[in-house]
Amino acid sequence: MKASLLIALLAVVSASAHAGAGAAAQKAEVCAACHGADFNTPISADIPRLAGQYPDYLARALTDYKSGARKNALMNGQAEGLSAQDITELSAYIGALPSSLIVIPLHRFIR
């Protein structure tokens, strides 16, 4: 009985996580217009590559665009309609994408 309950619970959690990723991918489509379909090939050199970036960094940037603490006319407008959950999901989704970014751990610079 406990095993079947655990299996059912895991199935529900897995399905909702999968649905969340699908929803995030759908919400990210508008972002891909400038940042590139793979989030590695933006439409111009002044637009950052986002795939593989730290999700907490992406979430902070989106939160700052939403609040106006970070200024960019296009990004402020895009972020204003995002909920906190949207920001969390988008950041996790984009951060998990395959990346051409090279991330150097900070501990290499701190002694």
N, C-alpha and C positions, 0 to 999 in steps of 0.2 A: 504494500500500500504506500509506504513512504517513498519507495523508489519510483513508483508511477507518478506520485505527486511531484517529486523532484524533477522528473523528466518533463512533465507538463509545464512546470514553472520555467524550466530552462528553455523550452520551446517558445513560450510566450515572450520571455526576455529576448531571446535571439530574434524573433520575428519583429519585435518593436525596435531593436537596434538596427536591423536591416531596413525597416521602414524609415527610421530616422536618417540613415545614410542616404536613402533614396530621396527623401525630402530635401536634405542638404544639397545633394547633387542637383536637384531641380532648382533650388534657390540660387545655386552658384552659377547657373546658366547666364544670368545677366552680368555677373562678374567676368565671365569668360569673354565677353564681347571686347573688353580692353586688355585683360590679363592673359588671354589666349585660351583656347579650348583645353589645353593640358596644363595651364597655369605656369608654363615654362617659357612661353613664346608670346610676350605682350606685343601689342600693335605698334609700340614705339619705345625708344630707348629710355624715355623718362617715366615709364610705367614699370613697376617692379614685378619680378617673377615671384610668385607666392607659393608654389608647390614645394612641400617639404619644409616650409618655414615653421618655427615653433608655434603651436596652436595658441599658447598664452600670449605671444607677441601679436599674432593676428587678432586675437580677441581684444587686446588692449588698444590696438590701432583702430579697430572698428568702433569700439566703445568711445574712444576719443573723437573720432569723426562724428559719431552720433551726437555727442554732447557739444561739439564745436570747439573742444580743446585743441584739436588738430584740424588745420584748415586746408581744405581742398574743395572747391565748389562742387565738383562732380561727386566726390566721395562723401561729402557731408550730406548731399541729397540722397545718395544711395543708402547710406547707413541710417538715416532718420526713421525709416519705416521698420527697421529690424528690432525684434524683441531680444531680450537677454538670451533666451533659448536659441533663437535664430543665430545670434552671434557665436554662441558656444558650438552649435552644430556646424556652422560654416567653417569656423576656425579649425575644428577637429577634422572635417572632411578635407579641406584644402591642405592642411598640414600633413595629412597622411598620404597625399598624392606623391607618385614618384617624382623625383626632383633632380635637376641639374645643378642645384645649389650645393656648395661645399660649406658645411657648418664646422667651424673650428671651436672646440670646447673652450670655454672661458678659463678653465683651470690651467690651461697651457700658458696663460699670460699672468696669472696671479701666483706669486711665490710666497 
